[in-house]
Structure formats: C-alpha cells, structure tokens
Amino acid sequence: GIVKYQAKEYDGALENLQMASEVGSKDTTAAMYTGVIAQLAKKQDIATAGFEKFIALGGKDAGIYYALIQQYKTEKNEEKAFAVINKALAANPDNKDLKAEKINLYLSFNKTDAAIAELESAVVKDPKNAQSVLNLGILYDNKGEKLNSELRELREQASKSDLEGAKKKLDEQKDKVSAFDE
C-alpha cells in the first residue's frame, strides 16, 4: 500500500491499506494511512472512517485529529467537530494549535461568547501570552461592533415609528369609546 502511495496510485494504495487495517485491527498506522490516502483519493467517507478508527485505537497524532475536525467543520457537523477537538486536546493537552482550533470552531459555529470564555480562561492561565490577549481583544472589539450595529438598527426602527401619530390615533379611539359609553 505504501509503495502504491509513493507512486501516487491512491486507489490501489487505499485498497491495500484498508485490507491491512482489517488484518491488523489494532494498528493505528494502517488506520491513519487509510484516512490520509482516502482523503487524497477524494473518498471522504473512507477517510473519515480511517481517522475515526485511528482515534478510537488511541492514536495521538494532532494532524489526524485536525483533518477529521476540518471534515466535520466542512459538513457543518458541530457536535462531532467539538467531540473530536475535545478528544484531541485530551490526547495533546499542550498543543497550542489545537487550542487555537477550538477557538476557530467556536467562531465557525457562531459561538462568539464561548470563544471569548475560552480565551479568557487561557489568558488567566497564561497572562503573558500576547497572542491570546490580542485575540481576546479582537473578539471583544468584534462583539462590540456587532452590538453597536444592532443598536443603530434599533434606533433607526424607533425613529421610523410615528409616536405622535400613534398618540393621535389613541386619542381618537378614546373619543369614540367615550361616545359609546355616553
């Protein structure tokens, strides 16, 4: 399978590595290469299965976790993407790229408040990490801009409301009610 992979015969390589993965059912290397080569062969369902098997067997390669996360992100499968990033961080707790990817996932799935909370926690743990402080500031700024935009929109809607006209209509209705009462 590896010889065929090196010759860029991805379909043949994939077939051989899938067989190797079945024969060596506890082999993380065969599962990893099955996923990588399936991805190159543009057979994403097989790639996903290979990466998931790699992780289930206890594989720790951050690149494989990252590849699977990207697949789930592309599919907009939030639940699986977060499950994989949490497993990735458990297997690689000091990996800064995976920590950053968790923030990116939050942002990809429009969970800005969760991203802010994650970065606040990172800043508390390491207040000298300038990148985390900068990213937190950017998120605060973006959230402030969004809130300002929403506020401007609400002000425009309120200014379009004809408060005086509504009061006049209310007074007219009160006159009619009072006429009926009399």
Summary of the structure (lengths in Angstrom):
residues: 182
radius of gyration: 27.8
end to end distance: 96.5
largest distance: 99.8
contacts: 495
relative contact order: 0.05
helix: 82%
strand: 0%
